[in-house]
Structure formats: C-alpha cells, structure tokens
Amino acid sequence: MEFESRIIEEKLRSFLKEDLGYGDITTDSLVQPSVEGVANVVCNEPAVIAGLRESIALFEIMGCKGKTSIKDGDRVKTGSEILKASGPAGSLLKVERTVLNLLCHMSGIATITSELVQLAEKKQTRPVRIACTRKTLPGLRYFEKRAVTLGGGDTHRLRLDDEVLIKDNHLAIGGSITECVKEARSRVSFTKKIEVEATRSSDAVEAAKAGADIVLLDNMKPIEVEKTLALLREQNLRENILVEASGGITRENLAAYLKTDVDIISVGMMTHSARSIDMSMDIHPTSRRRK
C-alpha cells in the first residue's frame, strides 16, 4: 500500500509539473504569498463522484488542506459541494485546473459505469459483470480504472501481465488457437487465466476444447452471441468456461447483450469516451498571514 501511494503521488506531482512549467506567472505577479484562501468545489450536475482522494493529495502537495463530507463512489445532486480546501491563495489557484481535470474526468467515468451497471442489474436474467478495457489514456490508466471500480464496474486487465489474452494478431504469428493455448499453458504460471478472442463460433468452440478459461466473443452481434453460446451448450462446453462479449457495445445496445447468456460484457467507451462531469471551483481570500 505504501509503495502504491508513493507511485500515485509521483504521478500526481508529474501532472502538476506539466501544468505549472517554471511557474504560474499570472498568480505570481498578482497574488502575494501572504494571502490565505479557501476553495469550494461544486458539482454542477448529478454524478457519481470519483477522484476525491487524489484531489486532496494534490492540495496537500501544494501545501493546502482539503476536506470533504462525502466519499469516492457517492452519488450527488446538482449544486452539491463535494470538496473544500484552504491554504495559500496562490497555491489554490495553481492547483485548480489539475484538480478539476482529474475530478471531472474520473467522475465522468464513474457515472457512465454506474449507469451501465444499474441497467445490467435491471435487465439481466443472470449475474453479468460490466467491465472496462485497456482503452485508457497513457499515464491515466490507474485513475481511469479506479473510477470504473468506484462506479461499480470491473477493471478487467490492468496490465499485460495480469492475464494471457490471445487475440487475432497473436494467432496470425503464433499459430492455431489450440497451439497457442497449449504453448501459453506450458509457459505461463498456473495462477494466470488464459483468454482467447473468437470472431466466429467455431473459434469459441476450439478455444473451449483447447482448455481456455475465458472466451471473448469479439464484435459479434447479439444474435451471433446467442448462436455461439447455444453451440457451446450443445457440445457440453459452456459450463467449463467464462464467456465475454466485447466490441461495439454501447449504452444503446447493452440491453440486447444482457439478454444473452454471457458472463462478462466489456465496454471500451466507459474509459475512452466518457463525458467529463461539469464542476467548478470558487476561490476566495480569507486573510493575510503574519510575517
């Protein structure tokens, strides 16, 4: 946990460095170091909040103190104050945009994730996990995946070392599905699951027979997914594997996939296309520090 916290702090410091450059010439020329201030962050629309922990850490890095009466993962109404900070007014001004960027982005991901998870809970005929993908922005994966978790979703793979996932390009180089699963099984730790991407029903059957733990039905329409699952059941293979649907799944067509018999539905748009939540930060001077 301590190592993780240190890595996260390093990332947050890099975000600040990216924005500050060699200094905030506007704030430094207009605000005296002795001026104290308070900042209030308000959410301007209904949302599931994510990024409070990181925002408080950003304030602390800049010598300010942040506090909140809610917690990450809470749902708030329009106009809710979600975070308050106090400290040198100049520092509050310098950290403002970085805090808002991260809060708005992470909350946007948590909000859309929560919407999809709730839809799944209403429409599903059996338990289904709503998962994200590795379609994240470089440098932001931890924060985007954490936002998915706070929204009630599954993070899927965090990194390439989490699981074997044999895709079409691996097959183009490594050989058949059966050969690739056998090779991976012999070389990778028994603790790691093996998943195979299938674009045809026959691929899914071959993967299941080869001993894959998970079959990913890639870019299949709901009717194709149902046909593939029926074929797996006919050959007594369905109970031995997890089945994931992925590719082109959105809020609009999610319900159709929920009617199938899949175990996991992964949705790339939760991270790569989530709309940022509208938030604002108001900063006011409170006093001047004594010299």
C-alpha positions in Angstrom: 0.0 0.0 0.0 2.8 2.4 0.9 4.6 1.6 -2.5 1.3 2.2 -4.3 0.8 5.5 -2.6 4.3 6.6 -3.5 3.8 5.8 -7.1 0.4 7.6 -7.2 2.0 10.7 -5.6 4.7 10.7 -8.2 2.1 10.7 -10.9 0.2 13.5 -9.3 3.3 15.5 -9.0 4.0 15.0 -12.7 0.5 16.3 -13.5 1.3 19.4 -11.5 4.7 19.8 -13.1 3.1 19.5 -16.6 0.7 22.4 -15.8 3.0 24.7 -13.8 6.0 24.6 -16.0 8.5 27.0 -14.5 5.8 28.8 -12.5 2.3 30.4 -12.7 3.3 33.8 -14.0 -0.2 35.1 -13.6 -0.7 34.1 -10.0 2.9 35.0 -9.0 2.5 38.5 -10.4 -0.9 39.2 -8.9 -1.1 37.3 -5.6 1.1 38.0 -2.6 2.4 34.9 -0.8 0.9 36.1 2.5 -2.7 35.8 1.2 -4.6 32.9 2.5 -7.7 31.5 0.7 -10.4 28.9 0.6 -11.6 26.9 -2.4 -15.0 25.3 -2.8 -15.6 22.6 -5.5 -19.2 22.2 -6.6 -20.7 19.6 -8.9 -23.0 21.2 -11.4 -24.9 18.1 -12.4 -25.9 14.8 -11.0 -22.9 12.4 -10.9 -21.1 9.6 -9.2 -18.0 11.2 -7.7 -14.5 9.8 -8.2 -11.1 11.4 -7.6 -11.6 12.9 -4.1 -8.7 11.0 -2.7 -6.4 12.2 -5.5 -7.7 15.7 -5.3 -7.0 16.0 -1.6 -3.5 14.6 -2.3 -2.9 17.3 -4.9 -3.9 20.0 -2.5 -1.6 18.6 0.1 1.3 18.5 -2.3 0.8 22.3 -2.9 0.8 23.0 0.9 -3.0 23.2 1.2 -5.5 21.2 3.3 -8.5 19.5 1.6 -11.6 18.0 3.3 -14.9 16.5 2.1 -18.1 15.3 3.7 -18.7 12.7 1.1 -16.6 9.8 -0.2 -15.5 8.5 -3.6 -18.3 6.5 -5.2 -21.1 8.6 -3.7 -23.9 9.9 -5.9 -24.5 13.6 -5.6 -27.2 16.1 -6.9 -26.7 19.2 -8.9 -25.2 22.0 -6.8 -23.6 19.7 -4.3 -20.3 20.9 -2.6 -18.0 17.9 -2.9 -14.7 19.3 -1.7 -13.3 22.2 0.3 -9.7 23.3 0.6 -7.8 26.0 2.4 -4.2 27.3 2.3 -2.1 29.9 0.5 -4.4 31.5 -2.1 -1.6 31.3 -4.7 -1.3 27.6 -4.3 -5.1 27.1 -4.6 -5.0 29.0 -7.9 -2.1 26.9 -9.2 -3.7 23.5 -8.4 -7.2 24.5 -9.5 -7.1 23.2 -13.1 -5.3 19.9 -12.3 -7.8 19.1 -9.5 -10.8 19.9 -11.7 -9.4 18.0 -14.7 -8.9 14.8 -12.7 -12.2 15.1 -10.7 -14.3 15.8 -13.8 -12.7 13.0 -15.8 -12.8 10.4 -13.2 -16.3 11.3 -12.1 -17.5 11.1 -15.7 -16.1 7.5 -16.0 -17.7 6.5 -12.6 -21.0 8.0 -13.7 -21.3 6.2 -17.0 -20.1 3.0 -15.4 -22.7 3.2 -12.7 -25.4 3.8 -15.3 -24.4 0.7 -17.3 -24.2 -1.4 -14.1 -27.6 -0.3 -13.0 -29.0 -1.1 -16.4 -27.5 -4.5 -16.2 -29.0 -5.1 -12.7 -32.4 -4.2 -14.1 -32.3 -6.1 -17.4 -30.1 -9.1 -16.8 -31.5 -12.6 -16.5 -28.4 -13.8 -14.7 -25.4 -12.1 -13.0 -23.3 -10.2 -15.5 -20.1 -8.2 -14.9 -19.8 -4.9 -16.7 -16.0 -4.5 -17.4 -13.8 -1.9 -19.0 -10.9 -2.4 -21.4 -7.3 -1.3 -21.8 -8.5 1.6 -23.9 -7.2 4.2 -21.5 -5.0 7.3 -21.9 -1.3 6.7 -21.3 -0.4 7.8 -17.7 -4.1 7.8 -16.6 -4.9 4.1 -16.5 -4.7 3.8 -12.7 -7.1 6.7 -12.3 -9.5 5.7 -15.0 -9.6 2.1 -13.9 -10.2 3.2 -10.3 -13.1 5.3 -11.5 -14.6 2.3 -13.1 -14.4 0.4 -9.8 -16.0 3.3 -7.9 -18.8 3.2 -10.5 -19.4 -0.5 -9.7 -17.7 -1.9 -12.8 -14.9 -4.5 -13.2 -11.4 -3.3 -14.2 -10.6 -6.3 -16.4 -6.8 -6.4 -17.1 -4.9 -3.6 -15.5 -1.7 -4.5 -17.4 -0.5 -7.1 -19.9 1.0 -9.2 -17.1 -2.5 -9.8 -15.5 -3.7 -12.5 -17.9 -3.0 -14.3 -21.1 -5.3 -12.8 -23.8 -4.7 -14.4 -27.2 -6.0 -12.1 -29.9 -6.1 -12.3 -33.7 -2.6 -10.8 -34.2 -1.2 -13.4 -31.8 -2.8 -16.1 -33.8 -1.5 -14.7 -37.0 2.0 -15.1 -35.7 1.7 -17.9 -33.1 -0.4 -20.5 -34.9 -3.8 -22.0 -34.3 -5.9 -21.4 -31.2 -5.2 -24.9 -30.0 -1.4 -24.4 -30.4 -1.4 -21.0 -28.8 -3.4 -22.1 -25.7 -1.2 -25.2 -25.3 2.0 -23.1 -25.6 0.7 -20.5 -23.2 -0.4 -23.1 -20.7 3.1 -24.7 -20.7 5.0 -21.4 -20.2 2.8 -19.2 -18.0 2.1 -19.7 -14.3 -0.9 -21.8 -13.3 -2.1 -18.7 -11.4 -2.8 -16.9 -14.7 -6.0 -17.4 -16.7 -6.0 -17.8 -20.4 -8.5 -16.0 -22.5 -9.0 -16.4 -26.3 -10.6 -13.9 -28.7 -13.1 -15.5 -31.0 -14.6 -13.8 -34.0 -16.5 -17.0 -35.1 -18.5 -19.6 -33.3 -16.0 -22.3 -34.4 -13.2 -20.3 -32.8 -15.1 -20.2 -29.5 -15.6 -24.0 -29.6 -11.9 -24.6 -30.4 -10.8 -22.3 -27.6 -13.1 -24.1 -25.1 -11.9 -27.6 -26.3 -8.2 -26.4 -26.0 -8.7 -25.5 -22.4 -9.1 -21.8 -22.4 -10.6 -20.3 -19.2 -12.4 -17.5 -20.9 -13.6 -16.9 -24.5 -14.0 -13.4 -25.7 -16.7 -13.1 -28.4 -15.3 -10.1 -30.4 -17.6 -7.8 -32.4 -20.4 -10.3 -32.5 -24.0 -9.1 -32.8 -26.3 -10.3 -30.0 -27.8 -13.0 -32.3 -24.3 -14.3 -33.1 -23.5 -14.4 -29.4 -26.6 -16.5 -28.7 -25.8 -18.9 -31.6 -22.3 -19.3 -30.2 -23.5 -20.0 -26.7 -26.0 -22.5 -28.0 -23.2 -24.3 -29.9 -21.1 -24.4 -26.7 -24.0 -25.9 -24.8 -24.7 -28.5 -27.4 -21.1 -29.7 -27.1 -21.2 -29.6 -23.3 -18.5 -26.9 -23.2 -20.5 -24.0 -21.7 -20.1 -24.8 -18.0 -16.3 -25.1 -18.3 -15.6 -21.5 -19.4 -16.5 -17.9 -18.8 -17.8 -16.1 -21.9 -17.2 -12.4 -22.5 -18.8 -10.2 -25.1 -16.8 -7.2 -26.4 -16.6 -4.8 -29.3 -19.1 -2.1 -30.3 -21.1 -2.3 -27.1 -22.8 0.9 -26.0 -25.4 2.2 -23.7 -27.9 1.9 -26.5 -27.4 -1.8 -27.4 -26.3 -3.1 -24.0 -29.8 -4.4 -23.2 -29.6 -6.8 -26.2 -26.4 -8.3 -25.0 -27.8 -8.6 -21.4 -30.5 -10.9 -22.8 -27.8 -13.4 -23.9 -26.1 -15.9 -21.6 -22.7 -14.2 -21.3 -20.8 -13.8 -18.1 -19.0 -10.5 -18.8 -19.7 -7.6 -21.0 -16.8 -5.3 -21.6 -17.4 -1.7 -22.8 -14.5 0.4 -24.1 -16.4 3.7 -24.2 -16.5 3.8 -20.4 -13.0 5.0 -20.4 -12.2 6.2 -23.9 -15.4 8.2 -24.5 -16.8 9.1 -21.1 -18.0 12.7 -20.9 -16.4 14.8 -18.2 -18.7 16.0 -15.4 -19.3 19.7 -15.1 -17.7 21.0 -11.9 -16.4 24.4 -10.8 -14.0 25.7 -8.1 -14.5 29.1 -6.5 -11.6 30.6 -4.6 -11.9 33.4 -2.1 -9.3 35.2 0.0 -9.7 34.8 3.8 -6.8 36.6 5.4 -3.1 37.6 5.2 -0.5 35.6 7.1 1.6 37.5 9.6 5.2 37.9 8.6 
